[in-house]
Amino acid sequence: MDFCKNLEMAQDILPLAIATVPMQPWETPYNAATALKQGTIFPCLDKPFYVTGGEKHA
């Protein structure tokens, strides 16, 4: 079977996906220098980054 035929069959069988994404509350963003260093302008999205083995790297 070709790809298009498989896709048509899948559309008949599989339900549509529904994404649920929580609302992000507004908060005062970081200043530009801090945002560049942290990789985000929003403090609530500023999460720790672990490279390997559970070691914390800044």
RORO-294007 format. One record per residue: residue in one letter; residue number from 0; x, y, z of N, C-alpha, C, O in turn. Coordinates in Angstrom, 2 decimals, decimal comma, m for minus. Layout:
// RORO-294007
{"A" NUM {X Y Z} {X Y Z} {X Y Z} {X Y Z}}
...
END
This chain:
// RORO-294007
{"M" 0 {0,83 m1,20 0,00} {0,00 0,00 0,00} {0,87 1,25 0,00} {1,93 1,29 0,62}}
{"D" 1 {0,41 2,23 m0,68} {1,17 3,47 m0,69} {0,80 4,34 0,53} {m0,17 4,07 1,22}}
{"F" 2 {1,59 5,36 0,76} {1,44 6,21 1,94} {0,06 6,86 2,01} {m0,56 6,89 3,08}}
{"C" 3 {m0,43 7,36 0,89} {m1,73 8,06 0,89} {m2,87 7,13 1,27} {m3,78 7,52 2,00}}
{"K" 4 {m2,82 5,90 0,79} {m3,86 4,94 1,12} {m3,84 4,62 2,61} {m4,89 4,54 3,25}}
{"N" 5 {m2,62 4,44 3,18} {m2,49 4,19 4,62} {m3,02 5,37 5,43} {m3,67 5,18 6,46}}
{"L" 6 {m2,74 6,57 4,98} {m3,20 7,77 5,68} {m4,72 7,86 5,65} {m5,34 8,20 6,66}}
{"E" 7 {m5,32 7,55 4,53} {m6,78 7,58 4,43} {m7,41 6,56 5,38} {m8,41 6,85 6,02}}
{"M" 8 {m6,82 5,37 5,47} {m7,34 4,34 6,36} {m7,20 4,78 7,82} {m8,11 4,58 8,62}}
{"A" 9 {m6,07 5,39 8,16} {m5,84 5,84 9,53} {m6,84 6,92 9,92} {m7,32 6,94 11,05}}
{"Q" 10 {m7,16 7,81 9,00} {m8,12 8,87 9,30} {m9,50 8,32 9,59} {m10,25 8,90 10,37}}
{"D" 11 {m9,83 7,20 8,98} {m11,13 6,58 9,22} {m11,18 5,87 10,57} {m12,25 5,74 11,16}}
{"I" 12 {m10,04 5,41 11,06} {m9,99 4,59 12,27} {m9,65 5,40 13,52} {m10,27 5,22 14,57}}
{"L" 13 {m8,67 6,27 13,41} {m8,14 6,97 14,58} {m8,93 8,24 14,90} {m9,30 8,97 13,98}}
{"P" 14 {m9,20 8,51 16,17} {m9,87 9,76 16,54} {m8,90 10,93 16,47} {m7,68 10,75 16,47}}
{"L" 15 {m9,45 12,12 16,40} {m8,61 13,32 16,43} {m7,99 13,48 17,81} {m8,59 13,10 18,82}}
{"A" 16 {m6,82 14,05 17,85} {m6,16 14,32 19,13} {m6,66 15,65 19,68} {m6,97 16,57 18,92}}
{"I" 17 {m6,72 15,74 20,99} {m7,11 16,98 21,64} {m5,99 17,37 22,59} {m5,69 16,65 23,55}}
{"A" 18 {m5,37 18,50 22,32} {m4,29 18,98 23,18} {m4,87 19,85 24,29} {m5,71 20,71 24,04}}
{"T" 19 {m4,42 19,62 25,49} {m4,81 20,48 26,60} {m3,55 21,17 27,12} {m2,61 20,52 27,57}}
{"V" 20 {m3,56 22,47 27,04} {m2,41 23,27 27,44} {m2,88 24,26 28,50} {m3,76 25,08 28,23}}
{"P" 21 {m2,30 24,20 29,70} {m2,75 25,13 30,73} {m2,38 26,57 30,36} {m1,37 26,84 29,72}}
{"M" 22 {m3,24 27,48 30,79} {m2,97 28,89 30,56} {m1,77 29,33 31,40} {m1,61 28,93 32,55}}
{"Q" 23 {m0,93 30,15 30,81} {0,21 30,69 31,53} {m0,21 32,05 32,09} {m0,53 32,97 31,34}}
{"P" 24 {m0,19 32,17 33,41} {m0,58 33,47 33,98} {0,46 34,54 33,64} {1,66 34,25 33,54}}
{"W" 25 {m0,02 35,76 33,45} {0,90 36,86 33,14} {1,70 37,19 34,38} {1,16 37,24 35,49}}
{"E" 26 {2,98 37,43 34,19} {3,83 37,90 35,27} {4,84 38,87 34,67} {5,07 38,87 33,46}}
{"T" 27 {5,43 39,67 35,51} {6,42 40,63 35,05} {7,62 39,89 34,47} {8,23 39,08 35,17}}
{"P" 28 {7,97 40,16 33,21} {9,09 39,45 32,61} {10,43 39,93 33,14} {10,55 41,02 33,71}}
{"Y" 29 {11,44 39,07 32,94} {12,81 39,45 33,28} {13,24 40,64 32,43} {12,68 40,89 31,36}}
{"N" 30 {14,24 41,36 32,91} {14,84 42,39 32,06} {15,65 41,68 30,97} {15,88 40,48 31,06}}
{"A" 31 {16,06 42,41 29,94} {16,70 41,81 28,77} {17,96 41,02 29,12} {18,16 39,92 28,60}}
{"A" 32 {18,81 41,55 29,98} {20,07 40,87 30,32} {19,80 39,54 31,03} {20,42 38,53 30,71}}
{"T" 33 {18,89 39,54 31,98} {18,55 38,31 32,70} {17,88 37,31 31,77} {18,17 36,12 31,83}}
{"A" 34 {16,99 37,79 30,92} {16,29 36,92 29,98} {17,27 36,21 29,05} {17,12 35,02 28,79}}
{"L" 35 {18,26 36,93 28,53} {19,25 36,31 27,66} {20,07 35,25 28,41} {20,38 34,20 27,86}}
{"K" 36 {20,40 35,54 29,65} {21,19 34,59 30,44} {20,38 33,34 30,78} {20,90 32,23 30,73}}
{"Q" 37 {19,10 33,52 31,13} {18,26 32,41 31,56} {17,61 31,66 30,40} {17,19 30,51 30,57}}
{"G" 38 {17,51 32,29 29,24} {16,89 31,64 28,08} {15,39 31,79 28,02} {14,75 31,15 27,18}}
{"T" 39 {14,81 32,61 28,86} {13,37 32,87 28,84} {13,12 34,24 29,47} {13,89 34,71 30,30}}
{"I" 40 {12,03 34,87 29,06} {11,69 36,15 29,68} {10,75 35,96 30,87} {10,54 36,88 31,65}}
{"F" 41 {10,19 34,75 31,01} {9,21 34,52 32,07} {9,81 33,73 33,23} {10,29 32,61 33,03}}
{"P" 42 {9,80 34,28 34,44} {10,36 33,57 35,60} {9,74 32,20 35,85} {10,44 31,29 36,28}}
{"C" 43 {8,44 32,02 35,59} {7,82 30,71 35,85} {8,30 29,64 34,88} {8,12 28,45 35,15}}
{"L" 44 {8,89 30,03 33,76} {9,43 29,05 32,81} {10,92 28,81 33,01} {11,53 28,03 32,29}}
{"D" 45 {11,50 29,48 33,98} {12,93 29,37 34,26} {13,16 28,12 35,12} {13,10 28,18 36,34}}
{"K" 46 {13,42 26,99 34,46} {13,58 25,71 35,13} {15,06 25,31 35,11} {15,81 25,75 34,24}}
{"P" 47 {15,48 24,47 36,06} {16,87 24,01 36,06} {17,16 23,12 34,84} {16,27 22,43 34,35}}
{"F" 48 {18,38 23,14 34,37} {18,80 22,34 33,23} {19,80 21,29 33,70} {20,85 21,63 34,25}}
{"Y" 49 {19,47 20,03 33,47} {20,34 18,92 33,85} {20,90 18,29 32,57} {20,14 17,81 31,73}}
{"V" 50 {22,22 18,29 32,43} {22,84 17,76 31,23} {22,81 16,24 31,24} {22,15 15,63 30,40}}
{"T" 51 {23,51 15,61 32,17} {23,52 14,16 32,29} {23,73 13,77 33,74} {24,30 14,53 34,52}}
{"G" 52 {23,28 12,60 34,09} {23,55 12,06 35,40} {22,97 12,82 36,57} {23,37 12,60 37,71}}
{"G" 53 {22,02 13,70 36,32} {21,38 14,42 37,40} {22,20 15,54 38,00} {21,86 16,06 39,06}}
{"E" 54 {23,28 15,92 37,34} {24,10 17,01 37,86} {23,51 18,34 37,40} {23,16 18,49 36,23}}
{"K" 55 {23,41 19,28 38,29} {22,85 20,59 37,95} {23,93 21,46 37,32} {25,02 21,62 37,89}}
{"H" 56 {23,64 22,02 36,17} {24,56 22,94 35,47} {23,84 24,27 35,27} {22,67 24,30 34,90}}
{"A" 57 {24,54 25,34 35,50} {23,91 26,65 35,36} {24,08 27,21 34,03} {23,61 28,31 33,75}}
END
